[in-house]
Amino acid sequence: MMLERWLTNLGLALIAAWLGVLAMQDVQQQVSSGRLTDLKPEQVQSIALQRSAGPLIRLERREHGWSMRAPIEAPADEEAVDRLLNIAHARVSRVLPADATAAGRLGLDPPRVRLTLDGLTLNLGESDPVGNRRYVMIGDLVQLIDDDQLPWLLAPPEQFLSRRLLPADFSPGLGNIDGRPLSADTLAALVNVVAERVEPIDGELGGRILVIRSADDDQPLRFLVAEGGTRWTRLDQRLSYWLAQPPLAERDEDAFGEPGQLPLPGLAADASPEDAPITSNATPVPVPDQLDIPDQQNVPNQPE
């Protein structure tokens, strides 16, 4: 009787083992393409990136490209977003069934990084010291992928922001700096300006107010241009764009439109516009939430 029961248990164990082998074969067939997921990057509409330290980063695809929705609302850098999307197609070198007892040891409970693409969650853990691969858990499977994306996954939020000075969908119309009109050529040149870096603003700022109106009747852009002309700050976004060269450094007489309209701060009314610097020594002021200034479409001439 006991022999019969032992044989029965042995048979059940063999069947279970065989089913496990078949299951692993099915898993291997599912990843026979060698890729982490079957997602198509061009169809992904939303991304959420949560790290063990730092704020949640939310990105959303819009009509004119990707935008960051949290923790900052601003256009996103397309190349940085593509790096996140490419993780979905990372090459898989090994597949393992998820083991709750090993999840903590592999850095998967809790995960070091949680990347969610349109509702599909990828939990990234520690790296395999032998093959330089990283553990990724999707559902009840643990997979090993090439470990070359972690620096981007751990980058601060500003690294995912677009460095373009003007949004891609913004067409400049009219513009002025401290009320002095800027020429169409000067404004057109700003379209292709790309900052070296973008940073959240902190502390006190000073500078001159530059307003650019949209040719499409969108909301105007307002910048605070610091002395030297290489730091442009959007107070509505609370971001500073640091430029390699000041875009308004040209001294040609057309850069500011017609002369004699409104003298720049610190410039006498009868002085020549060529005597005015692009930026002035401004007294630092506390950073407000926004530039609350009236729109200046028509600037009156100064009395003689």
C-alpha positions, 0 to 999 in steps of 0.5 A: 500500500505504501509502495503504491502511494509512493509510486503515485507521488513519484508519478505526480512529481514527474508529471509536474516536472514535465509540465514545468519543462513544457512551461519553460519551453513555452516561455522560451517560445514567447521570447524567441524574438529575443526582445523584452516585450512586443510593444511598438515604441511608435504606438506608446502614448504614456510613460511613467518612471519611478525610482527608489529615490526621486520624484515620479516622472510622467511623460505623455505623447501629444500632437507635436511630440512628447511632453513631461507632465510631472514633476515639471510641465514642459516639452520633453527631449525626444532622444531621451524618451526614445531611450526609455522606449528602446528598453521595451525592445532590449535583447533578452539573454535568459528567462526565469520564472519569478521566485518570491523568495529571490525577488528581494535578493535580485533587487525586484522587491521593491524594484530599483526602477519601475518603468510603465509603458501604456500600463505594462510595468517593467520592474528593474532590479540589480545586475547579474555580476557574472554576465553584466545583465540586469534583472527585469520582472514583467508579470511572473517572469524574470528576464535578463537584459543588457545592462546599458540603460541604468544611467538614463533610468536614474537621471534627474527629471531635467535630463528628460526635458527638451533643450530647445529654447522655443517649443517645437510647435511655437512660431514667433510673430512679434517680440520685444525686450523691455518693450523695445521691438525685435526684428523678424530676423532676430526672432526667426533665429531663436527657433533653432537655438538649443541650450547646453542644459536646462535646470530648475531655477533657484534663488534670486534672478535679475535681467531683462524681460523678453516677450515673444508673441505667437504667429498662431495666436498661442500664449506668448512666451516670456523670458527673463534674460540674465546679464551676459545673455546666456541664461534665459529663464521661463518663470512659468515653467520655473526653468533656466535655459543655459546657452553657449552663446548669447543669441542676442549678441549681434549689434546690428541696428536691425536687431532691435527694430526701428531705433528711437522707440523706447530707450533701454534701461540706463540709456538716455532718451537721446542716446544711440541704440548702439550704445546700449548693451544687450543685457544690463546690470540688473538688481537681483529680485526674488523669483516670482511664480510668473512674469506678470507684465502687460502685453506691449503690442504698440510701444509709443515713441519717446518725446523729443 
